[in-house]
Amino acid sequence: MKRCLVLFLLGVFILSACAPTGTFQQEWPKPAATFTPETGEGGRPTPTRLFECVSWKSAPNYVGQSQCVEGPVLRVDKSEEAYLVILSNEPGSFYGVSFDLDLSDLAGKKCVRIVGTIETHKGRPAIIIKSRDQILPCLGKE
């Protein structure tokens, strides 16, 4: 048993001596900031580990692109065909649309993030919400 332990330790020592220099001595890279300055309250950025979010006000600039859009939920309306997550009363502003999911529980949320491809729905920028996974709370604003 002692022989096996000695041989094992000798093997580890030899292999570690053969490792290229600097392999385990480098520092971890510092993560790049992933935020956009226009998001967050009072102009403060809202960081996220997964992706950058833009304010609902900027959503028209990203039509046709996969994006994360962030904003407070003003109300949730139910039409004959869909639930609409309204973030602003401004005409032509962004909203989330779901034809399959009941999103009434989002009413009154301080801030949500909706992830998906921004499309034009009834003349307004919108993300079609097909899964609950597309709706996330804003960091630090739940």
C-alpha positions as CSV (number, residue, x, y, z in Angstrom):
1,M,0.0,0.0,0.0
2,K,2.9,2.4,0.9
3,R,4.5,1.6,-2.5
4,C,1.4,2.6,-4.4
5,L,1.1,5.8,-2.5
6,V,4.8,6.6,-3.1
7,L,4.5,5.8,-6.8
8,F,1.3,7.9,-7.0
9,L,2.9,10.9,-5.4
10,L,6.0,10.6,-7.5
11,G,3.9,10.5,-10.6
12,V,2.0,13.6,-9.6
13,F,5.3,15.4,-8.8
14,I,6.7,14.5,-12.2
15,L,3.6,15.5,-14.1
16,S,3.3,18.8,-12.3
17,A,7.0,19.5,-13.1
18,C,6.2,19.0,-16.8
19,A,3.2,21.4,-16.9
20,P,3.8,24.5,-19.0
21,T,4.8,27.6,-17.0
22,G,2.0,30.0,-16.2
23,T,-0.8,27.3,-16.6
24,F,-2.2,27.6,-13.1
25,Q,-0.6,30.9,-12.2
26,Q,-2.7,33.2,-14.3
27,E,-5.5,35.3,-12.7
28,W,-9.0,34.8,-13.8
29,P,-10.1,37.4,-16.4
30,K,-12.3,40.2,-15.0
31,P,-15.8,40.0,-16.4
32,A,-16.8,42.7,-18.9
33,A,-19.7,44.8,-17.8
34,T,-22.8,43.7,-19.5
35,F,-25.3,46.6,-19.2
36,T,-26.5,49.5,-21.2
37,P,-26.3,53.0,-19.7
38,E,-29.9,53.9,-20.5
39,T,-31.4,51.2,-18.3
40,G,-32.0,51.4,-14.6
41,E,-33.6,54.1,-12.4
42,G,-32.0,57.5,-12.2
43,G,-29.6,56.7,-15.1
44,R,-27.9,54.0,-13.1
45,P,-27.0,50.9,-15.2
46,T,-28.6,47.6,-14.5
47,P,-26.0,44.8,-14.8
48,T,-26.9,41.3,-15.7
49,R,-24.8,38.1,-16.1
50,L,-26.8,36.8,-19.1
51,F,-27.4,39.5,-21.6
52,E,-27.8,43.2,-22.0
53,C,-31.2,44.7,-21.6
54,V,-32.4,47.9,-23.2
55,S,-35.1,50.2,-21.9
56,W,-38.6,49.8,-23.4
57,K,-38.1,53.3,-24.8
58,S,-35.2,52.0,-27.0
59,A,-37.1,48.9,-28.2
60,P,-38.1,50.4,-31.6
61,N,-34.4,50.7,-32.5
62,Y,-34.0,46.9,-32.3
63,V,-36.9,45.6,-34.4
64,G,-35.9,42.3,-36.0
65,Q,-33.2,41.6,-33.4
66,S,-33.2,39.2,-30.5
67,Q,-33.1,41.4,-27.4
68,C,-33.9,41.8,-23.7
69,V,-36.3,44.7,-23.0
70,E,-36.7,46.0,-19.5
71,G,-39.3,48.2,-17.8
72,P,-42.0,48.5,-15.2
73,V,-45.4,46.8,-15.8
74,L,-48.0,49.5,-16.0
75,R,-50.8,47.0,-16.5
76,V,-51.8,43.7,-18.2
77,D,-54.7,43.8,-20.6
78,K,-56.6,40.9,-22.0
79,S,-58.0,41.2,-25.5
80,E,-60.0,38.6,-27.3
81,E,-56.9,37.0,-28.7
82,A,-54.0,37.7,-26.3
83,Y,-52.6,39.0,-23.0
84,L,-50.8,42.3,-23.4
85,V,-48.1,43.4,-21.0
86,I,-48.2,47.2,-21.2
87,L,-45.1,49.1,-20.1
88,S,-46.2,52.6,-21.1
89,N,-49.3,54.6,-22.2
90,E,-47.3,56.3,-24.9
91,P,-48.6,55.6,-28.3
92,G,-46.5,53.2,-30.3
93,S,-44.5,52.1,-27.2
94,F,-43.2,48.6,-26.6
95,Y,-45.3,45.8,-25.1
96,G,-45.2,42.0,-24.6
97,V,-47.8,39.8,-26.2
98,S,-48.9,36.2,-25.4
99,F,-51.5,34.3,-27.3
100,D,-51.1,31.2,-25.1
101,L,-50.2,32.2,-21.6
102,D,-52.2,34.0,-18.9
103,L,-49.9,36.9,-17.8
104,S,-52.3,38.6,-15.5
105,D,-50.0,37.9,-12.5
106,L,-47.5,40.4,-14.0
107,A,-49.7,43.4,-13.3
108,G,-48.1,45.7,-10.8
109,K,-44.6,44.3,-11.0
110,K,-42.0,47.0,-10.4
111,C,-39.9,45.8,-13.3
112,V,-39.7,42.9,-15.7
113,R,-37.4,41.8,-18.4
114,I,-38.8,40.3,-21.6
115,V,-36.5,38.3,-23.8
116,G,-37.1,37.5,-27.4
117,T,-37.1,38.9,-31.0
118,I,-38.6,42.3,-31.2
119,E,-41.3,42.3,-33.9
120,T,-43.9,44.8,-35.0
121,H,-47.4,43.8,-33.7
122,K,-50.3,46.1,-34.7
123,G,-47.9,48.9,-35.5
124,R,-46.0,48.7,-32.2
125,P,-42.7,47.1,-31.2
126,A,-43.4,43.9,-29.3
127,I,-42.0,40.6,-28.2
128,I,-44.2,37.5,-28.6
129,I,-44.1,35.6,-25.3
130,K,-44.4,31.9,-25.9
131,S,-42.8,30.7,-22.6
132,R,-42.5,31.9,-19.0
133,D,-38.8,31.5,-19.5
134,Q,-38.9,34.7,-21.5
135,I,-40.0,36.8,-18.5
136,L,-37.5,37.6,-15.8
137,P,-37.4,40.0,-12.9
138,C,-35.1,43.0,-13.2
139,L,-32.0,42.7,-11.0
140,G,-32.4,44.6,-7.7
141,K,-35.9,45.8,-8.6
142,E,-38.3,42.9,-7.8
